[in-house]
Amino acid sequence: MAAAAAAAASRISSGAAVLLIICRLWLGLVAILLLSFHPQLVHGIKRWPRGSSTRFYDFKVQMKRVTKLCNTKNIVTINGMFPGPVVYAQEDDRVIVKVSNLTPYNATIHWHGVRQRLTCWSDGPSYVTQCPIQSGQSFSYEFTLIQQKGTLFWHAHFSWLRATVYGAMVVYPKPAVPYPFPYPYQEHILILGEYWVRDIARLERAVLASGGGPPTADAFTINGHPGPNYNCSSNDVYKIDVVPGKTYLLRLINAGMNTENFFAIASHKLTIVEADAEYTKPYTTDQVMLGPGQTLNVLVTANQPIARYSMSLGPYMSAQNVPFQNITSIAYFHYLGATPNSLSLPASLPTFNDNFAVKTVMDGLRGLDTSSQVPKEIDRNLFVTIGVNVQKCSRKNPKQNCQGVNGGVMAASMNNISFMRPTTISLLEAYYKGIDGYFTDNFPESPLKFYDFVFGAPNNAPNDTNSMNGTRVFVVEYGTRIQLILQDTGTVSTENHPIHLHGYSFYVVGYGSGNYNPDTAKLNIVDPPYMNTIGVPVGGWAAIRFIADNPGVWFMHCHLDIHLSWGLSVVFIVKNGEGPLETLPHPPADYPRC
């Protein structure tokens, strides 16, 4: 009996040991899985998110002498390229870009559409998240493309350097993950831009000193090329050679400064499959409209007779009495087999103020799989009016410096507040270090006064259109579910405004014409598109939703640079949550100083 008992005890002990080993292996596996999803948890140390691989890039901000439109001048470039180099990566990759400034100008780079999870220090807008990189200095931007893929882009975010300092950013899906549409034969990047013959730094200073609006761009460009409609540009034209019968993916990016643009290809349909680096349900159209800051991926099949077809870029101008460039930029969609010098078949673009063409495409945009992520309940409901203002002239030389509407000084605002950025410190540093005096946290959640914003706005400028100047920010708790109504106003003129939010993408749950009315507004919380830049309709409104789950200081602004210069912007401060995964890390060692 004693021997049997001892044997049983031995078996129990052995079984317990095996069970203990299994439990330890299981716990180890769980730990590995947790760390694979949350590498910041290693040893309890706060770490930036890190991807499966790291991509290194070296950007040198340098001058380059170029000849365009019968004129030669120096422009600011990255690595002497215009447009700049393409940044390639895969979903969840870590990206490190060392930017060295070899020009006499200050500079920053913004990674447009990158959500900067716990890397607000690398977002790039000058005096908001960083001081500019001064001449002779460098700064390394570091961020991880967590759950991001698609077409993004980067551009300068200081002064008006964005006129020539921009480039594409292509983030491919993870290995072995297919596109949710037929795989294209080839992919091509098309960056839409504007070009000025005048020196852009001097032009900006002159415009802001005048108190008036900017001159029109001298040309629209496609990948830096004006095309044959402009002087001295018959050979300065971009071309894509295509194989008959093949389908192509075109990555469209609007890096323009002050004009929204229509784009079309003669005799060909465009099928939208992605907007702002998020997949959409396929939508086929004859043309698309992109505001500055917006990207679209479209599929095009070369299913027409062998010939050379025009890819055309023209203006969409919804504001009244605003001058704009009306000469179309042309590139070629050239079938192999067509004669090199054959005439190009022209593309038909909508008229410059065709609001219905813009609405039609927006109506067709639907998120591919967004129903489960859209916030259904809201914690904070914000209402923000956007528009252009005219300040009363108070400058010493009105003839030279008050050239705005009716002798005033042009401005722009959100909730009638024209945003003023500091010039000696970034708002992010002031907030992180608790330095008082650089901003106030009293940006209003709604307009100070409600009225008929579209048709009853006080537009007898300059008497009643003054805005208040200030550095007011909106502070929210971590995890707040936000609905934001963006309302266009008729102050001076109604206009389509491309509004961009840094650090986030958002669900466009609704939009419409006239004044927003919560009782009649139709919202889509089933399959809204997920975007980072929304064109607020001319004389209308847009409703967006997002969860404030990324701590930091985030800029929201109109992507028309003249409106940004005039103050059409605001800053969201999202507080830290709990633990390292919800806490903004300390600034990097090479963080630029003012």
Phi, psi and omega in degrees: 000316181297320179295320179297318179297319179296319179296318178298316179299322179296318179296318178298317180297318179295317178298319179296321180296316178298316179299319179297318179297317179299316180299317180295319177298319179297315179296322178296319178297317178300317180298318179298317179297318180298317182290330178293327177274329184228073182297345180292346185278352184302125179056017178071012182271138175290121180231153171291152174300138180236140182270181180288334175215165184239132177252127181252136175225148179239109180256125173248118177280112187214160180277150176217139179268122183232155176239119177214149175054040177072011182228148177244134180204169174269135176234158176274132182223173167253122180056030178071017184248141176220112351299171185283178183296149177279133173266117179255141178201176173241159178309135179075004176289152169268138182237131176236121180236113176273121181251118178248127185264109181253018180249169176281358183260155167290157181205150166218164175236130174253135181262087194293118180097344175290129187279352171052054178298113180060021179230043180303330180299340182256014184287319168109338183293129186297136178066002173258302177251350179200156165283154181297156172281115185281165180305129179087357181253170179218161179207137179258118175275131180228129179201162179240134184274066185292118178052039177234140176204157179121199184261115173240185172204168178237154179199160175297145178230042173224133179054215178253026180297342179301344179304327181230349183258092179199160178191168184276156173226114184248119181247112182276156174298166176301157179306138178071006175263117185279164168292152176275031178208164182305134184294128184285159176292319177213162173240144178222143178261130175235111179258120180270134183214181175231149183228136176244137174289324180290155174298126191290326179293317178293323180297315179299313180300318182294318181296312182293326178290329183287335185080358182253198182269171182278158172288164178289152174297151179283339179195151162273154181225153171238113187054039176085358184253126180289323183094172194288350180284350183254156180301141176058028187232017183297332178254358180265069189222140180270148183218140171245124174272127184236151178265127180306135178090348182270155179253136185240144173259119177256124177265102183268131180227127174261104177258016182295167186267302192228009182226136170275156191223142166272149177221138178206160174240129183305128173066012182236146175270149176247127177250110181287128177234356179201140175227127180052045174064031173224134181298146175235163168294138183303134178222124185258136184211165177278330181208164177231161173236129176239127169278159174308132182097352182261149175232148176220138167258128180232145173263136178227127178257130180280076187245023179251168177304148182300121182189184174249122185247145179279135163259115192248139179236119181223173188276146162244112182237106184267342180283155180267142173062033177247124180290151179204159176288127185242015176265129185283136172273139185237135164236172185246133169257093197254115179288135172297130185109340175284147180293142184303327184255018181292152177295144179269134178287128188284148175268147179263118178256152175297160172298156191301335183244032183279086180294329182293323178297323178292314181297321182300316180292318179297323177300329184277349182282124177223137177295147184288317182205076186240358189300323185280343184263344184292126177299122181271329178248148188240136176266321181230129180246109184255146178232117186234121174273146179229142179176177181261143180238165170231118179276148174298143182288123176228018181271158188290330183239082186303323182299322182270327193244006177229063185260019176282189181303130178053036176077023177257190178244125184289143177212176175209158190204164166239128187049038176065024176240118176275120188284134179244120178274145175291168181232003181238357180198155174274150178298325179297316179294318179299318179292314184297320183268359179067036180272118183280160170100357184254345176201162173238150185261041185239034173295128186290141179287348179206165179301149179293337180215133176261139177200189176284093189297325186277311188253348182245019182292148181284081188259024174270065183300150002264013191292318189239019185246018179293139172252163177268136176270142178176161176252073180262138181238164178246122185254132179228153176285152177301135177087003180294132176270116191246134163248130183237120175264121177255117186246118174290150179235159180267014176297118188071298177195143168291156185193148172285123182244119175280104184262125182246134177249122178284150172079355185213156155251165185216157177271124177274094188272351179184160175195161180184180180263161179077201181274139179296131177230111183298339182280336183243349183294133178263118182251143179252105177250017180263307182217052179289152174291151181251110192229169173242352178219123182240130174281105177291122189301147177302125181061033183213202186216160173223143178244126179235154178226142174200164178253126183281078185244025178227102186293142177149195181244116191236128183276136169234126187203162171288136183270007165280117190298328178294323178292323176297317178297327181278352174110015182276077184196168176203166179238133171261130171252120178256119183292163174293151172264226181245135176082170186295332181283354180235020185235131177293124178291174179289162182292154178292161186295328183261022181305127185295146175255151177284000000 
